[in-house]
Amino acid sequence: MKKVPSDLAIAQGATMKPIIEVAKEIGIPEEYLELYGKYKAKVSLEILKKIGGNKNAKYIDVTAITPTPLGEGKTVTTIGLSMGLNRIGKKTIVDIRQPSLGPVFGIKGGAAGGGYSQVVPMEDFNLHLTGDVHAVGLAHNLCAAFLDNSLLKGNKLNIDIEKIYWRRVVDVSDRALRNIKIGLGGQQDGVPRDSGFDITVASEVMAILALTTDLPDLRKRLGRMIVAMSKDGKSVTAEDLKVAGAMTVLMRDAIKPTLMQTLENTPCLVHAGPFANIAHGNSSIIADKIATKLAEYVVTESGFGADCGAEKFFNIKCRYSGLKPDAVVMVCSVRALKMHSGKFTVVAGKPLDEGLLKENLDAVAEGCSNLEKHIENMRLFGIPVVVAINRFTNDTDKELEVIKKKAQKAGAEDAVVSDVWAEGSKGGEELAKAVVKAAEKPSNFQFLYPLDISIKKKIEIIATKVYGAKDVSYAPLAEEKIKSFESLGFSNLPLCMAKTHLSLSHDPKLKGRPTGYTLPIRDIRASVGAGFLYPLCGDMRTMPGLPSVPAGTKIDIDKDGKVLGLF
């Protein structure tokens, strides 16, 4: 395999087209663009009126096996596949999320893809972009300020101080803010109480941005958000605080997706950034609705493993968008499957175990149990699956062949080696052809569960059918919340399970295909504005922490102001 320069070096050497030209090639006139410099632009939602009658594109979701802490190259594959489809003559748009600055400066670094399959300008993509995440954070924190002001100014809404659910947010990984005391200092400084911070992408406002369809819908959803309970057991909403209108005003530009391009000038719509282990982990419905009316193929991505982002893509996002996927791409890697054998561990920030870099056919075969389960899960939704084996330098042909055979035996339409990191679209040509073939098959897409069953029944279907659990246990708090939500009329909402992304189970130490365990539900919360309930499985953090050596320590500028160290 050829030597590949750093991601940043490749991105900074890219030959980009003016974004006006990229837009024109997919049928977006300049009048629908709001330019942010030469290479990125917001797309006005008015374009939907112009293109609404167009035929829908083939709709492809890229997901993955249970990843290592280093990831499996899902975004690289998403971008490379879109370029590969264009290479074989399919007019394609790729839709992805905007990254959080938490991981960018923490463990993962940049999130624009990698190697020769990236979105550019890479620095813009990773650092602020057009400010959407900041708008989400400001809107969220405005609501928090209104809530605490309401408490101080006589508490006319009769808010129960022990049942305030709305915390504050900031888009950095700052564990010291997870649990704090606010309102200290005196009578004019607020009502003292326990609170804390979540990372901005865990905000319900971010989840709403990804699931809304237009500005009036955004306004309604923001108004429905439950921020607390009153002392007499009634929900207190952002509408009750009279802050939903102001929040909508702050979000009026963030609701528009941002148009960018890949290294090979494939159009890319970047919009929203909810985490997949905490929220639903998918880019916006708005971006997908625009893209599916402009292209022949739309490639989008679901966060983390298929048990997290893809399950929520089907049961939540597709339910609200009305769009039906035509195929799923399941990304895996040799090193991750070796890890799932239980013989090796992968720790972020530490050198890889030498055993992961040497041929071990038995470890690969044993670890394929994880891949097999994810393929089975996707087939529950009636969607054809293509496995993309993201090739790394030390992979051997024999190891790749083991994966191909295991995948096809488990029901995948095909299993293809992907070299998009090293070769760009050329390395994704075979994958693109396999995806086209799979997407041309009739889709029998179906949801995993109906909405008119109980909350517990929905949890148990996901736990047993997707995660492989034997049964489910509920903490007293979860039992109390379920009864409360059923009495409030929320039992007909879909579920957004919050659990670790490092295992099919709730326990990150359980690799491969765990079975026979009990899934613990310790709490369940309501995101009524976004339109789902989210049970918390095991110990879940909504504010990450920084590692011993954060990725941000390597990020700087040179004497000419050029960004350095961003992957």
BELCORWO-V998827 format. One record per run of one state. SS is the DSSP state (h for helix, s for strand, l for the rest). FROM is the first residue (numbers start at 1). TO is the last residue. If there is no record, write none. Layout:
# BELCORWO-V998827
ss->SS from->FROM to->TO
ss->SS from->FROM to->TO
This chain:
# BELCORWO-V998827
ss->l from->1 to->6
ss->h from->7 to->12
ss->l from->13 to->18
ss->h from->19 to->25
ss->l from->26 to->29
ss->h from->30 to->32
ss->s from->33 to->35
ss->l from->36 to->40
ss->s from->41 to->43
ss->l from->44 to->46
ss->h from->47 to->51
ss->l from->52 to->57
ss->s from->58 to->64
ss->l from->65 to->73
ss->h from->74 to->87
ss->l from->88 to->91
ss->s from->92 to->96
ss->l from->97 to->100
ss->h from->101 to->105
ss->l from->106 to->112
ss->s from->113 to->114
ss->l from->115 to->116
ss->s from->117 to->120
ss->l from->121 to->121
ss->h from->122 to->126
ss->l from->127 to->131
ss->h from->132 to->152
ss->l from->153 to->158
ss->s from->159 to->164
ss->l from->165 to->167
ss->s from->168 to->170
ss->l from->171 to->174
ss->h from->175 to->177
ss->l from->178 to->179
ss->s from->180 to->182
ss->l from->183 to->186
ss->h from->187 to->189
ss->l from->190 to->192
ss->s from->193 to->195
ss->l from->196 to->196
ss->s from->197 to->199
ss->h from->200 to->202
ss->l from->203 to->203
ss->h from->204 to->211
ss->l from->212 to->214
ss->h from->215 to->224
ss->l from->225 to->225
ss->s from->226 to->230
ss->l from->231 to->234
ss->s from->235 to->237
ss->l from->238 to->243
ss->h from->244 to->250
ss->l from->251 to->257
ss->s from->258 to->262
ss->l from->263 to->266
ss->s from->267 to->270
ss->l from->271 to->281
ss->s from->282 to->282
ss->l from->283 to->284
ss->h from->285 to->292
ss->l from->293 to->296
ss->s from->297 to->302
ss->l from->303 to->305
ss->h from->306 to->321
ss->l from->322 to->326
ss->s from->327 to->332
ss->l from->333 to->333
ss->h from->334 to->339
ss->l from->340 to->353
ss->h from->354 to->357
ss->l from->358 to->360
ss->h from->361 to->379
ss->l from->380 to->384
ss->s from->385 to->390
ss->l from->391 to->396
ss->h from->397 to->409
ss->l from->410 to->413
ss->s from->414 to->418
ss->l from->419 to->419
ss->h from->420 to->439
ss->l from->440 to->454
ss->h from->455 to->466
ss->l from->467 to->470
ss->s from->471 to->474
ss->l from->475 to->475
ss->h from->476 to->487
ss->l from->488 to->493
ss->s from->494 to->495
ss->l from->496 to->497
ss->s from->498 to->498
ss->l from->499 to->517
ss->s from->518 to->527
ss->l from->528 to->531
ss->s from->532 to->537
ss->l from->538 to->550
ss->h from->551 to->554
ss->l from->555 to->555
ss->s from->556 to->557
ss->l from->558 to->562
ss->s from->563 to->564
ss->l from->565 to->567
